Amino acid sequence: MERSRAGTEPNLGDMLDLVALGTVADVVPLDFNNRVLVTQGLRRIRAGRMQEGVRALFAVAGHDSSRASGFDLGFLLGPRLNAAGRLSDMSLGIECLITADRGRALQIARQLDDLNRTRRTIEADMQAQADELMANLSVGESSSISLYDPGWHQGVVGILAGRVKDRAHRPTFAFAPAGAGEIRGSGRSIAGLHLRDALDLVAKREPGLLLRFGGHAAAAGLTLRAADFARFAESFEAVASKLLSPAQLARAVETDGSLESAYLDLGSRNCSTPKSGDRVFPQPMFCDEFEVLGQRVVGEKHLKLKLARAGRTVEAMHFNSLDPLPSSVRAAYRLSVNEFNGMQNLQPRH
């Protein structure tokens, strides 16, 4: 590690690749300061100045680090690191990032890559089972979803709950066996229902039902006795139906309207997260009609698109979807900056 001019303190600039990776992979809001840190971290990665673990993760992902982007950090490197915590021991991912031994870093990165492949297989199987369970549910008449299968893996139920929540627009818990006759669930919520507070209400209404629980507004976890799953599902449904209005259960996308096509050529200063004082506001979302000129699968489960509008052509990302798009689409989208070789371009993402 480089030392500062004083020679007594480490040069924290050496860690900017890790700062960029952590910021993007943990979906931290890209306010002005964070955008600067991510930009500088990506520049160091492209220049080959990165931790050996980051270098190794790019290698096992089969991606050229000199063309590193935010997409790579969030959808190639991040999932491989997270797979260790989901299926094995997170210390493996930590060691990968802090080791200075290039050979050891590559060895660990290959292990993480294998774990991530296993995680994807488990997730796909669980998603298929969840789809079968949901086919027998009358989601339109319910305010929540609770799912359990004795064959599910504890490390992937959070991902599963998030996918089901996105598809059905209902607060969702997915459970897997936790041993000793217990099951452990991970939940994801929609706007309007504070998930941890909802569990607190369940605990007050049904003393002894929840063995342990915790979380925040959007995500929470809990432990039950396996025999109490149906009782929990009924109680959680009663709480959710009381707290959520029909309007909140209706899927709706609020946007800032159409974006003038000329603004698709503006630089990154126009897609920073707006701030007022100490508050950070959501990044604007726009809605427009596009002609679909091309589409291809990237990262195994995302579509990279070539779109045209008002004579301008842009590249875009449609995340977590492999369904082919028609020749024209009406899309809600946000803008992100795709930077390579010093050139910055706006990229719509959905």
C-alpha positions as CSV (number, residue, x, y, z in Angstrom):
1,M,0.0,0.0,0.0
2,E,1.3,3.5,-0.8
3,R,2.0,5.8,2.0
4,S,1.1,9.5,2.3
5,R,3.8,12.2,1.9
6,A,4.1,12.3,5.7
7,G,5.0,8.6,5.6
8,T,3.0,7.7,8.6
9,E,-0.5,7.2,7.3
10,P,-1.8,5.0,4.5
11,N,-2.9,6.5,1.2
12,L,-6.6,5.9,1.4
13,G,-6.9,6.6,-2.3
14,D,-5.6,3.0,-2.7
15,M,-8.9,1.8,-1.3
16,L,-11.1,3.7,-3.8
17,D,-11.8,0.5,-5.8
18,L,-13.3,-1.1,-2.7
19,V,-15.2,2.1,-1.9
20,A,-16.7,2.0,-5.4
21,L,-17.5,-1.7,-5.2
22,G,-19.2,-1.4,-1.8
23,T,-21.1,1.7,-2.8
24,V,-22.6,0.2,-5.9
25,A,-23.1,-3.3,-4.7
26,D,-25.0,-2.1,-1.6
27,V,-27.1,0.2,-3.7
28,V,-26.1,3.3,-1.8
29,P,-27.7,6.5,-3.2
30,L,-25.4,8.2,-5.7
31,D,-25.4,11.7,-4.3
32,F,-22.6,14.1,-5.4
33,N,-20.0,12.8,-3.0
34,N,-20.7,9.1,-3.6
35,R,-20.7,9.6,-7.4
36,V,-17.2,11.2,-7.1
37,L,-15.9,8.3,-5.1
38,V,-17.4,5.7,-7.5
39,T,-16.0,7.6,-10.5
40,Q,-12.5,7.7,-9.1
41,G,-12.7,4.1,-8.0
42,L,-13.7,3.0,-11.5
43,R,-10.9,5.1,-13.0
44,R,-8.3,3.3,-10.8
45,I,-9.7,-0.1,-11.7
46,R,-9.5,0.7,-15.4
47,A,-6.0,1.8,-15.0
48,G,-5.1,-1.5,-13.3
49,R,-4.6,0.0,-9.8
50,M,-6.9,-2.2,-7.8
51,Q,-6.8,-4.8,-5.0
52,E,-5.8,-8.2,-6.0
53,G,-9.2,-9.6,-5.0
54,V,-11.0,-7.1,-7.3
55,R,-8.6,-8.0,-10.1
56,A,-9.3,-11.7,-9.5
57,L,-13.1,-11.2,-9.5
58,F,-13.0,-9.5,-12.8
59,A,-10.9,-12.4,-14.2
60,V,-13.3,-15.2,-13.1
61,A,-16.2,-13.1,-14.4
62,G,-14.5,-13.1,-17.8
63,H,-14.6,-9.3,-18.0
64,D,-11.9,-6.9,-18.9
65,S,-11.2,-4.6,-15.9
66,S,-10.0,-1.8,-18.3
67,R,-13.6,-1.5,-19.3
68,A,-15.1,-1.6,-15.8
69,S,-18.5,0.0,-15.2
70,G,-21.0,0.4,-12.4
71,F,-22.9,-2.5,-13.9
72,D,-19.9,-4.8,-13.4
73,L,-19.6,-3.8,-9.8
74,G,-23.2,-4.3,-9.0
75,F,-24.1,-7.4,-11.2
76,L,-20.8,-9.2,-11.7
77,L,-18.5,-8.7,-8.7
78,G,-21.2,-8.0,-6.0
79,P,-23.2,-11.2,-6.4
80,R,-20.0,-13.3,-6.3
81,L,-19.0,-11.8,-3.0
82,N,-22.5,-12.1,-1.6
83,A,-22.7,-15.8,-2.5
84,A,-20.1,-16.5,0.2
85,G,-22.4,-15.1,2.9
86,R,-25.5,-16.8,1.5
87,L,-24.1,-20.3,1.0
88,S,-20.9,-20.5,3.0
89,D,-18.8,-18.1,5.1
90,M,-18.6,-14.4,4.4
91,S,-15.0,-14.4,5.7
92,L,-14.1,-16.0,2.3
93,G,-15.2,-12.9,0.5
94,I,-13.5,-10.6,3.0
95,E,-10.2,-12.5,2.6
96,C,-10.5,-12.2,-1.2
97,L,-10.7,-8.4,-0.9
98,I,-7.9,-7.9,1.6
99,T,-5.2,-10.4,0.5
100,A,-2.2,-9.0,-1.3
101,D,-1.3,-12.5,-2.7
102,R,-2.4,-12.6,-6.3
103,G,-2.5,-16.4,-6.4
104,R,-4.6,-16.7,-3.3
105,A,-7.0,-14.0,-4.5
106,L,-7.5,-15.9,-7.7
107,Q,-8.0,-19.1,-5.8
108,I,-10.7,-17.5,-3.6
109,A,-12.3,-15.8,-6.5
110,R,-12.8,-19.1,-8.3
111,Q,-14.4,-20.5,-5.1
112,L,-16.7,-17.5,-5.0
113,D,-17.6,-18.0,-8.7
114,D,-18.5,-21.6,-8.0
115,L,-20.6,-20.6,-5.0
116,N,-22.4,-18.0,-7.2
117,R,-23.2,-20.6,-9.8
118,T,-24.6,-22.8,-7.1
119,R,-26.6,-19.9,-5.7
120,R,-28.1,-19.2,-9.2
121,T,-29.1,-22.8,-9.6
122,I,-30.7,-22.9,-6.1
123,E,-32.5,-19.6,-6.8
124,A,-33.8,-20.7,-10.1
125,D,-35.2,-23.9,-8.6
126,M,-36.8,-22.0,-5.7
127,Q,-38.3,-19.5,-8.1
128,A,-39.9,-22.2,-10.1
129,Q,-41.4,-23.8,-7.0
130,A,-42.6,-20.4,-5.8
131,D,-44.3,-19.8,-9.2
132,E,-46.2,-23.1,-8.7
133,L,-47.3,-22.1,-5.2
134,M,-48.4,-18.6,-6.5
135,A,-50.4,-20.2,-9.2
136,N,-52.7,-21.6,-6.5
137,L,-52.9,-18.3,-4.6
138,S,-55.5,-15.6,-5.2
139,V,-53.1,-12.8,-5.0
140,G,-55.6,-10.2,-6.1
141,E,-57.7,-10.8,-3.0
142,S,-54.8,-10.9,-0.5
143,S,-52.7,-8.1,1.0
144,S,-49.6,-10.3,1.6
145,I,-47.8,-13.5,0.6
146,S,-46.1,-16.0,2.8
147,L,-44.3,-19.0,1.3
148,Y,-42.5,-22.0,2.7
149,D,-40.9,-25.1,1.3
150,P,-38.9,-27.6,3.4
151,G,-36.4,-28.0,0.5
152,W,-35.6,-24.3,0.2
153,H,-32.1,-22.9,1.1
154,Q,-31.8,-20.4,3.9
155,G,-29.3,-18.3,2.1
156,V,-31.6,-17.5,-0.9
157,V,-35.0,-16.8,0.7
158,G,-34.4,-13.1,0.8
159,I,-33.7,-12.9,-2.9
160,L,-36.8,-15.1,-3.6
161,A,-39.0,-12.8,-1.4
162,G,-37.8,-9.8,-3.3
163,R,-38.6,-11.3,-6.7
164,V,-42.1,-12.4,-5.6
165,K,-42.8,-9.0,-4.1
166,D,-41.7,-7.3,-7.3
167,R,-43.9,-9.6,-9.4
168,A,-47.1,-9.6,-7.2
169,H,-46.7,-6.2,-5.6
170,R,-47.4,-7.6,-2.2
171,P,-45.3,-7.7,1.0
172,T,-43.8,-11.1,0.9
173,F,-42.1,-13.5,3.3
174,A,-40.3,-16.7,2.2
175,F,-39.2,-19.3,4.7
176,A,-36.7,-22.2,4.8
177,P,-35.8,-24.8,7.5
178,A,-33.6,-23.5,10.2
179,G,-33.2,-26.8,12.2
180,A,-34.6,-27.9,15.5
181,G,-38.1,-27.7,14.2
182,E,-37.8,-24.0,13.4
183,I,-38.1,-22.1,10.1
184,R,-36.5,-18.8,9.3
185,G,-38.0,-16.2,7.0
186,S,-36.9,-13.2,5.1
187,G,-39.3,-10.5,4.0
188,R,-39.5,-7.7,1.5
189,S,-42.2,-5.0,1.6
190,I,-43.9,-2.4,-0.7
191,A,-44.4,1.3,0.0
192,G,-46.9,1.8,2.7
193,L,-46.1,-1.1,4.9
194,H,-43.2,-0.8,7.4
195,L,-42.3,-4.5,7.6
196,R,-40.6,-4.5,11.0
197,D,-43.5,-2.6,12.6
198,A,-45.9,-5.0,11.0
199,L,-44.1,-7.9,12.6
200,D,-44.2,-6.1,15.9
201,L,-48.0,-5.9,15.6
202,V,-48.1,-9.7,14.8
203,A,-46.0,-10.3,17.9
204,K,-48.4,-8.3,20.1
205,R,-51.5,-10.0,18.7
206,E,-50.1,-13.5,18.8
207,P,-47.7,-13.7,21.9
208,G,-45.1,-16.5,21.5
209,L,-45.7,-16.9,17.8
210,L,-42.5,-15.1,16.7
211,L,-39.4,-16.5,18.3
212,R,-37.2,-13.8,17.0
213,F,-37.6,-10.9,14.5
214,G,-36.0,-7.7,13.4
215,G,-35.4,-5.5,10.4
216,H,-36.6,-2.2,9.0
217,A,-39.2,-0.7,6.7
218,A,-38.3,-2.5,3.5
219,A,-36.8,-5.8,4.7
220,A,-37.1,-8.0,7.8
221,G,-36.4,-11.4,9.1
222,L,-38.0,-13.7,11.7
223,T,-37.9,-17.2,13.1
224,L,-41.0,-19.4,13.8
225,R,-41.7,-23.0,14.8
226,A,-42.4,-24.9,11.6
227,A,-45.8,-25.9,12.9
228,D,-46.8,-22.2,13.2
229,F,-46.3,-21.2,9.6
230,A,-50.0,-21.2,8.7
231,R,-50.8,-19.3,11.9
232,F,-48.2,-16.7,11.0
233,A,-49.4,-16.4,7.4
234,E,-52.9,-15.7,8.6
235,S,-51.9,-13.2,11.3
236,F,-49.5,-11.3,8.9
237,E,-52.3,-11.2,6.3
238,A,-54.6,-9.6,8.9
239,V,-52.1,-7.0,9.8
240,A,-51.2,-6.2,6.2
241,S,-54.9,-5.9,5.1
242,K,-55.4,-3.4,8.0
243,L,-52.4,-1.3,7.2
244,L,-52.5,-1.3,3.4
245,S,-55.2,0.5,1.4
246,P,-56.5,-0.7,-2.0
247,A,-54.6,2.2,-3.7
248,Q,-51.3,1.0,-2.1
249,L,-51.9,-2.5,-3.3
250,A,-52.5,-1.4,-6.8
251,R,-49.3,-1.4,-8.9
252,A,-48.5,2.1,-10.0
253,V,-45.4,3.8,-11.3
254,E,-45.0,7.5,-10.6
255,T,-42.8,9.3,-13.1
256,D,-41.7,12.9,-13.8
257,G,-43.2,12.7,-17.3
258,S,-41.4,12.8,-20.6
259,L,-37.8,13.9,-20.9
260,E,-37.0,16.1,-23.9
261,S,-34.8,14.0,-26.2
262,A,-32.1,16.7,-26.3
263,Y,-31.3,16.0,-22.6
264,L,-30.2,12.5,-23.5
265,D,-26.9,14.0,-24.6
266,L,-26.2,15.9,-21.4
267,G,-23.4,14.9,-19.0
268,S,-23.4,13.3,-15.6
269,R,-24.1,16.5,-13.8
270,N,-27.7,16.2,-14.9
271,C,-28.4,12.8,-13.4
272,S,-26.9,13.2,-9.9
273,T,-29.4,12.6,-7.1
274,P,-31.0,16.0,-6.3
275,K,-30.3,17.3,-2.8
276,S,-31.8,20.0,-0.6
277,G,-29.9,20.7,2.6
278,D,-29.2,17.3,4.2
279,R,-32.0,15.5,2.4
280,V,-31.4,13.3,-0.6
281,F,-34.4,13.0,-3.0
282,P,-35.1,10.1,-5.3
283,Q,-33.5,10.3,-8.7
284,P,-36.0,11.4,-11.4
285,M,-37.9,8.8,-13.3
286,F,-39.1,9.5,-16.8
287,C,-41.6,7.8,-19.2
288,D,-41.3,7.8,-23.0
289,E,-41.9,5.8,-26.2
290,F,-38.8,4.2,-27.7
291,E,-38.1,2.1,-30.8
292,V,-36.2,-1.1,-30.0
293,L,-33.4,-1.5,-32.5
294,G,-31.5,-4.3,-30.7
295,Q,-31.5,-6.4,-27.6
296,R,-29.2,-9.0,-26.1
297,V,-28.7,-10.9,-22.8
298,V,-25.9,-9.8,-20.5
299,G,-25.0,-11.0,-17.0
300,E,-27.2,-14.1,-17.7
301,K,-30.5,-12.4,-16.7
302,H,-30.5,-8.8,-18.0
303,L,-31.2,-7.3,-21.4
304,K,-29.0,-4.7,-22.9
305,L,-31.0,-2.6,-25.3
306,K,-30.4,-0.3,-28.2
307,L,-33.2,2.2,-28.3
308,A,-34.1,5.1,-30.6
309,R,-36.2,8.2,-29.9
310,A,-36.7,11.4,-31.9
311,G,-33.7,10.6,-34.1
312,R,-31.4,9.8,-31.1
313,T,-30.0,6.4,-30.3
314,V,-29.1,5.3,-26.8
315,E,-28.1,2.1,-25.0
316,A,-30.2,1.0,-22.1
317,M,-30.4,-1.8,-19.5
318,H,-33.5,-3.8,-18.6
319,F,-32.6,-5.6,-15.3
320,N,-33.8,-9.0,-14.2
321,S,-35.8,-9.7,-17.3
322,L,-35.1,-12.0,-20.3
323,D,-38.5,-11.5,-22.0
324,P,-38.0,-10.2,-25.5
325,L,-39.3,-6.7,-26.1
326,P,-41.5,-5.7,-29.0
327,S,-40.3,-3.3,-31.7
328,S,-41.6,-0.4,-29.8
329,V,-42.1,0.1,-26.0
330,R,-43.4,2.7,-23.6
331,A,-40.9,2.6,-20.7
332,A,-40.4,4.2,-17.3
333,Y,-36.7,4.8,-16.8
334,R,-33.9,6.5,-14.9
335,L,-30.7,7.8,-16.2
336,S,-27.3,6.6,-15.2
337,V,-23.8,7.5,-16.5
338,N,-21.8,5.0,-18.5
339,E,-18.2,6.1,-18.5
340,F,-15.4,4.5,-20.6
341,N,-12.1,5.9,-21.8
342,G,-12.9,9.3,-20.4
343,M,-16.2,9.5,-22.3
344,Q,-19.5,9.8,-20.4
345,N,-22.8,8.8,-21.9
346,L,-26.3,8.7,-20.4
347,Q,-27.8,5.3,-20.2
348,P,-31.5,4.7,-19.5
349,R,-32.2,1.9,-17.1
350,H,-35.4,0.2,-16.0
